[in-house]
Amino acid sequence: MIKRCTANNFNDIFEVINDGASAYKGVIPADRWREIYMPAAELKVQIDEGVEFWGYSQDDRILGVMGIQDKGDVTLIRHAYVRTSHRNLGIGGKLLENLLSLTDKPVLIGTWSDAHWAITFYQKYNFRVVSDEEKNSLLNKYWRIPKRQVEASVVLAR
C-alpha cells in the first residue's frame, strides 16, 4: 500500500533512507559518503523545506520511501530509497508512478552520476539525462547541494 507519510513516520523514513543508501557506499565519491548517510537533522530540514514523503508499506512496515517537492514551475523527485532486503521487487516503480500521478509539471530527478542502476531505473520511466550545462543550471536553481555534489551528479528530466 502506498500512502503519504506523516510526522509519525519520521523514524521509518530515516531508517529506510539510511538502509537503502548503503547501495552508494563505494560507488559515490568517498568524500561524499557518510556512515549515517542522511542524519535526522538533515531529514528534518528536507521535510521543513517542503519534501513530502510517500511510503510503500507491507504488513504495516514501510519498505520504501520517495519524496516529492513542488518548486513552482517544476516538481522534484527526492530521496528515493527501498530497504536493501526488498530491492528489485517493483517498490520503487510503484512509488514513482504514484508521485508522477500527483503532478502535471515537468519532473526533475537528481542522482549520483556513478549510480548507473538509478539512472537506468529512471530511464525506464521516460526520463532522460540532461546535458552537463543544463544539469549545472538546474541543480543550482532547484537544489541546495554542495559544489562537489553538483560535480558528481546527473539530472534526469521528464
C-alpha positions in Angstrom: 0.0 0.0 0.0 1.2 3.5 -0.8 0.3 6.4 1.4 1.6 9.8 2.3 3.9 9.8 5.3 3.2 11.8 8.4 5.3 13.1 11.2 4.6 9.7 12.9 6.6 8.0 10.1 9.8 10.1 10.6 11.8 7.3 12.2 10.7 4.8 9.4 11.7 7.3 6.7 15.0 7.8 8.4 15.6 4.0 8.6 14.7 3.3 5.0 16.8 6.2 3.6 19.9 5.1 5.6 19.5 1.4 4.9 18.7 2.0 1.2 21.6 4.4 0.8 24.1 1.7 1.6 24.0 0.9 -2.2 26.0 4.1 -2.7 28.9 3.1 -0.4 32.0 2.6 -2.6 30.1 4.0 -5.6 29.9 7.7 -5.0 33.0 9.8 -4.3 34.4 8.8 -0.9 34.3 12.5 0.2 30.5 12.5 -0.2 29.9 9.3 1.7 28.8 9.4 5.4 28.2 6.4 7.6 24.8 7.9 8.5 24.1 9.0 5.0 21.3 11.3 6.0 21.3 12.4 9.6 18.0 13.0 11.3 18.6 16.8 11.4 19.1 16.9 7.7 16.0 14.8 7.1 14.0 17.3 9.2 15.4 20.2 7.1 14.3 18.4 3.9 10.8 18.0 5.3 10.7 21.6 6.6 11.7 22.7 3.1 8.7 21.0 1.5 9.8 17.5 0.6 6.6 15.4 1.1 7.4 11.7 1.6 5.3 8.8 0.4 5.8 5.3 1.6 5.2 1.8 0.4 4.1 -0.4 3.2 3.5 -4.1 3.6 2.3 -5.6 6.8 2.4 -2.2 8.4 6.1 -1.8 7.7 7.4 0.9 5.4 9.7 -0.8 2.9 10.4 2.1 0.5 10.1 5.9 0.5 10.2 8.6 -2.1 9.8 12.3 -1.8 8.2 14.9 -4.0 8.8 18.6 -3.8 7.0 21.4 -5.6 9.4 24.0 -6.9 6.9 26.3 -8.7 7.5 25.6 -12.3 8.8 22.1 -11.8 8.4 19.1 -9.5 11.4 17.3 -8.0 11.5 13.7 -7.0 13.7 13.5 -3.9 15.3 10.8 -1.7 14.0 7.6 -3.3 15.1 4.5 -1.3 14.0 1.0 -0.7 15.2 -1.3 2.1 18.0 -3.5 1.0 16.0 -6.6 1.9 13.3 -5.6 -0.6 15.1 -4.2 -3.6 14.2 -5.2 -7.1 10.6 -6.1 -6.2 8.9 -3.2 -8.0 8.5 -1.0 -4.9 10.5 2.0 -6.4 8.5 1.8 -9.6 5.2 1.8 -7.7 6.3 4.8 -5.7 7.5 6.7 -8.7 4.3 6.1 -10.7 2.3 7.3 -7.7 4.3 10.5 -7.4 4.2 11.2 -11.1 0.4 11.0 -11.0 0.4 13.8 -8.5 1.8 16.5 -10.8 1.3 17.8 -14.3 4.5 19.8 -14.2 7.9 18.9 -15.7 9.6 16.5 -13.3 13.3 16.5 -12.4 15.4 14.0 -10.5 19.0 14.3 -9.4 21.2 11.3 -8.6 24.8 10.4 -8.5 26.4 10.0 -11.9 28.0 6.7 -10.9 24.7 5.2 -9.7 24.1 3.6 -13.0 21.3 1.4 -11.6 19.4 4.5 -10.6 19.8 6.2 -13.9 18.7 3.1 -15.8 15.7 2.8 -13.4 14.5 6.4 -14.2 15.1 6.0 -17.9 12.6 3.1 -17.9 10.0 5.8 -16.9 10.9 8.0 -19.8 13.4 10.3 -18.0 16.4 11.5 -20.0 19.7 12.6 -18.7 20.2 16.3 -19.4 23.5 17.8 -20.7 26.1 18.9 -18.2 25.4 22.5 -18.9 21.7 22.1 -18.2 22.4 19.9 -15.2 24.6 22.5 -13.6 21.9 25.2 -14.2 19.1 23.0 -12.8 21.0 21.8 -9.7 21.9 25.4 -8.9 18.4 26.6 -9.4 16.3 23.9 -7.7 18.6 22.2 -5.2 20.7 23.3 -2.3 23.7 21.0 -2.6 27.5 21.4 -2.3 29.5 22.2 -5.4 31.3 18.8 -5.1 27.9 17.0 -5.2 26.9 19.0 -8.3 30.1 17.8 -10.0 29.3 14.1 -9.2 25.6 14.2 -10.1 23.3 14.0 -13.1 19.8 15.3 -13.6 17.1 13.4 -15.3 14.1 15.2 -16.8 10.6 14.2 -18.0 
